[in-house]
Amino acid sequence: MRGVTEAPGAVDDAPLLDELMPWSVAPLRFGRSWIVAPDARTLRTRWDRIVAAEGPEREALFRPSRARTQASAVGALPGQRTGTTRFARESGPCPEPVRVAQGPFDEQWLLPDHRLIDTARPELWRVAGEPQLFAVEQGWVPGAAGPALLVTAALPEGRSPAGRPGRIRPLFRRPGGREPNLAPGLLDFLGRRYGCEVDAHDWLAWTAAAAFPSPAGCRVPLTADPEVWAAGVALGRELADVQLRGALSGTRPRLPGGRRPYVRAAVPARPATMTYDSEAEALDVGGGLISPVPAEAWEYRVGGVRVLEQWFAHRTAPAEPGSLEAIGPAAWPQEWTSELLELVTVLALLGAREPERAALPAGGVGRAELDAAGILPAPPWSRRPASVLDHQEEGPEGQFMLL
């Protein structure tokens, strides 16, 4: 973990990500787990089940909370065409599920219906979509292995695996990749410091490579050496591209040397366990075998939690009989195996680069220099979402509101 062996002063002098990317949003809170699933078909089946139910049965299936009941009156989420009548009267078709980052490296599907989500963070939905990227700061876990920050294009739930609250930081404050979510003047300052043009994606790449966790939050040391900056940006772009499944380069992640994980024995209909054989580099999924699986993939952790084990648990954890959560695929879908193979590749590539990332020289540009340049502290307005004055959104019961 970067920062552990550094002098305390060097650690404390590294600015916080919160200072340099001022606008952040707390994690979403779904409130009811049946609105999220690893496959979209399951969500449509669950929707059909609840809208067909009546009375006390429908109420029990809904799982009301303090924030949401079937009588809650809320507007549609930005960019989503869903009903705004009270859910108690809902009888229409299922809204189109959307991809979300349910956890680190775990994209699932969500019913994007504001009536079903306890805390949806509409300000994030307003800026989601290409070319937006999200930096997801992981909550501090003392002594835990894993990156301090992850990058995703899917709308992130934002919760850390260990349950600690994290923060979600959009790269841009406005839709369409406009207005970087950075302390005003930071990019110009970095451009002058390193003698080259620096844009928001360069900044995100450096952060992906250099950021480290601390009790006060994620810190981002800034180098004084232009060559170190260029090397860190190059490394960070590769790391971010792997996390984004090749979206930046246009090439899906692949292991070096022509290696590729394969299914050696089919995953059974209902696997209950996942284990790893380090000597054989094999992943046993309920009796199904996948190999080669590099040790870096199996050992990769976020917040101290092994990513592969959590991914598997999200798809196999038992649910209460008769609940909507209990509705799922009758057997392990083929697409889950394909996702698992890709996840193994992603984690192996990231794990193999971790020593290089941890050894990246950093430091040299401290808070005093940023203060003197007028970068810190960031102005209060930069910590608030940007106004969207020309965007109509549907409010409760079909009314429109101007934001």
N, C-alpha and C positions, 0 to 999 in steps of 0.2 A: 504494500500500500504506500503510495507516494506520500511523503510528509513525515513518516514515522522516524526516519533516520536523520531528518534535517534538524538544524538548530531551531528551537522554539521561535526565535525572532523571525526567521525566514518564513516559517509557517504562518505566523500571525500577520506578517507584512503582505502576504498574498491576498489580493482583494477577494471578497466574496462574490460569487456568481450573482447573488441578490443585488449587489451594488452595480454590476455591469450589465445585467439583463433585468432592468427594474420591474417590469410588469410580469407578475407571476400569478398563478391561480392555484387554489387548493385542489386536492383530488376530488373527482366526482364521487358521489355516493348514490349507487343505484337503488338501494333500499330493499329490493326484492330480486333474488337471484334467478328467478324464472325468466326474466327479460333478457338474459345473456346466455348464449350457448355456443359451443364450438362449430355448429353447423346451422345454416339458415333454415333448413327444412324443419328442424326441431322447433324453432321459434314460431313458424307458421302453424304447426300442429298445436302448440300450446295456446296460441291466439284463438284458433278455432274452438278449442276446448272451453276457454273461459267465456267467450262471447255467446256460446251455446248454453252455458249454465245460467241458472236463475236463483234469485233469493239468497238464502244463507250459504248455499254451495258456492255461488259466484263470489260472495264476500270472502269466504274462507280461501278460495283459490287465489284471489287478488292479493291477500296478505297486506291489509292496510297498516299504515304507520302514522306517526304523528305528522309527518310531512305530506303524505299522500293517502287519500281514501278514494273510493269510487265517486264521491261527491266533490272532489277538488276541482276548482276552476282555474285553469292555467292556459297560457297561450302556447302556440306551436313553437317548437325549437327552430331557430334560424336555419333556413335552407331545407326544412323538412315539411312535407305535405302530409300531415297527420290530423286526425280529428281534434277539435277543440271543445266539443260538447262534453259534458260530464261523462266519465267512463261508465257510470251506471246505466247510461242509455246507449252505449256503444254496441252496434251490431254489424258494422261494416267489415270489409276485408282487412287482412293483416297489412300494416304498413311495411314498406320495403326495408328489410334489415340492413344495417350498415356495419362496416368493419370498425372495430375498436381494439385498442391495445389493452386487453384485460389485465395483463401483467407483463413483466419483462419477457420479450420475445414470444409472446403468446397473443396473437391476433385472433379474436373471436367475433361473434356477431351480436348486435344489440338491436332491440326494438326501439327506434328513435322517437318514442312517444313521451312527451313531457308529462303527461298524466300518470305515467308509470315510474318515473325516475324521481327519487327524493330530492337530490341536488344535482342538477344537470350542468350547471355552469354555462348558461347561454352565451356568455361572452366568448367562450372558446369555440362554440359552434359557428359564431359569426365570422371567424377568421379561418376556419378549417377549410381544407381542400387545396389542390395544387395552386402554387408551389410551396404551401406552408409545411414547415417541419416543426416538431416539438422537441425541446430539450426537457427530459423528465429527470429532475433531481431526486435521487434516492435518499430516503430518510437515514439519519445517522444511527449506526449500530456499532457500538464500541467493539473493536477487534475483529469485525466481520470482513471477510474478503469480498471483493467485487467492485465494479466501477461506481464512481460517484454520480455518473450521469449517463443516460441512454438517449438515443435519438430515434424518433419514430415519425412516420408520415400519417399514421392512423391516429384518430382522436384517442388520447390516452386516458385511462381511468386514473392513473397517477399514483396509486397506492404501492408502497414498497412491499416486497414479499414478506418481510418480517413484521409487517403491520404498522411500521412507523410512518407518520405522514411525510410525504414528499412535497414537491412543488412542480407545477407544469409551467414551462416558459415557452410561449410561441416565439419562433424566430422573427416573425413579422407582426406588427400591430394591426395591420389592415389587410383585407382580402387582396388577392392578386399579387402577393409578395411585395407590398408597399410598406414603407416606413419600418426599418429594422427595429426590433425591440432591444435597443442598446442604449447605454448612457449617451446622451447627445455629445457629439464630438469625438467619441471613442474611435471610430473607424478612421477619421482624419488623423487623429493623434498616432495611431498605429502605423498608418501609411507613411507619415513623416519619420517615425522612429525607424522603420525598416526599409525605407527607400523604395516602396512599391505600393501599388494600389491594393487596398484591403477591403473586401466586401463582407457582407453578413455571413456568407457561406464559409469564407476563410475563417472568420471568427468562430463559427460553430465547429469547424474542423479542429482548430487549435484547442478548443474547450473539450472536445471529445477525447483528445489525446492527453491533455495536460491536467485536467481537473482532478482534484483529490478531495476526499471527505474530511470533515472536521466537525467537532461538536457544535460550532457556530453555523455550520452549513457548508455547502460545496464551495471550495476555493479554487481560483484560477490564477496560478502564477504566470507572470508575463516575463519573457526573456528579454535581455538587452541585446542579444546577438541576432542579427538578421538571418544568418544561416540556420541557427537553431529554430527560429520562427518558421522558415520555409520547410525545414524537415518535419517540424511538428504539424504544420498544416497538411503536408503530404500524407503523413501517417494518419492524421485524424480523418482526412477524406476517405482513406481506405477503410478505416474502422467504421465510419458512418455508412459507407456504401454497403458493407457487409450487413450491418444492422438493418439497412433499408432493402435488403435482398437484391442488391444490384441496381437500384433505381437511379443512382447517380451515373454509373458507368454504362448501364444498359446490358450488363453481363451478369447472369446469375452466379452467386458464389460457388466456387469449386475448390476442392482440396488440391494442394500441389502434388506433382508427381503422378498425375492420372488416377490417384486414389479416389474412391467414391463409395459411400456406404450403400450396401445392398440388403435386400430382404433374403436371408438364407433359409428361413423357415417362416411360414405365414403366421401373422399375428392371429390368435384365436378370436372367436366371436366376443368373448367377455374376459379380457385379461385382467387379472387382479393384482399382479405384482410386476415390478420392474427392477431388475438387478443388472450388475455390470461385472464382467469378467475381464480384468485388466490384462491378463496374459494373452487371452485370445482376442482382445479388443472387440468384444462382442456385447451387445445389449440384449438381454433376455426380457422380452415383453410378454409375460404370461405363458412362456413356452415358445413364442415366436422369437426368431433370432435376426438381429441386424448387425452387420459388420462390414468393413472395419469401422469402429467407433473410437477415435483417438481419445486418450485419457483426458486431454484438455477439454473435450466436449462434456464428458461425464463430470468432471470436477468443476466446471464453470459455475460460479455462484454470483448472485446479486443479493446484497444485504445479508450475506451469510447463508442464503438458501440455495440449494442445488437446483438450477433451472430445469433440467430434464425431469427431475422428480416432481416438481411442482406442476409442470406442463401435464404430466401423466395423471397426477391427482385431480386436476381440473376436469379430466375426461372420465374418470372412473370412480370418483367418490360417491358413496351410496346416498340416495335421496329419500325423503319421507314418502312412504307409499301413499298413493292417492293425490300427491301434490303435483303441481305443474312441473316442478323440478324433476320429478320422476319420469316425465315424458322425454324420451331421447331415442337415439337409434337402437334398433333391435339387435344390431351387431356392430362391431368395430368397423367403421367405414374405411374404405380404401384411401380416401383423401386424407384421413388422419395419419395413415402410414406415410403418405407422401410428405405431409407437413413435418412429420418426425424426422424423416431423412434429411430434409432441408435444414431443420433446426440443428441436427447433429453437425452438419457442415458449417453452419453459421457459428456455433459455439466453438467448434474446433479451430476455426480461423481466428476468432477473437482471442481464444485462450493462448494460441501460439504466439500472438503479437503482444501479449500482456507484459512479458519481460522488457520488450522494446519500449512499450508505452511507459512502464514504471521507471525506466532509465533515462527518459527524456530530460535533458538538462533544462531547468527552468529557474526563474528568479532573476532579479536584476532591475526590474521596473516595479518599484514599490508604491504604496499608497501616497507617499509624500509627493512623488512625481505626478501622479494622477490628480492629486489635490491642486498642485501648482499649475497644472494645465487646465484646470477648471472642469475636469471630467467628473470628479467626485466632489461633493455628493450629487447624485442625479436629482434633477428637479422633481418636485412632488407629482406634477402632471404625468411624468413618464411611468409612474407606478400604477396609473389607472388605465383601463381600456380606452381605446380611441372612440370618439363619438362616431356614430353611423346615422347621420341626419337624413339621408335620402333613401333609407331602406325600410320598406313596409314589412311588418310581421303580423301574423294573425294572432289576435288575443283570444281570451276565453269566449266561447259561444259564437265564434265566427267573426267577431269584431276585429278591426285593424287598429294598430297603434303605430305611431311614428316615433322612431328612436333617433 
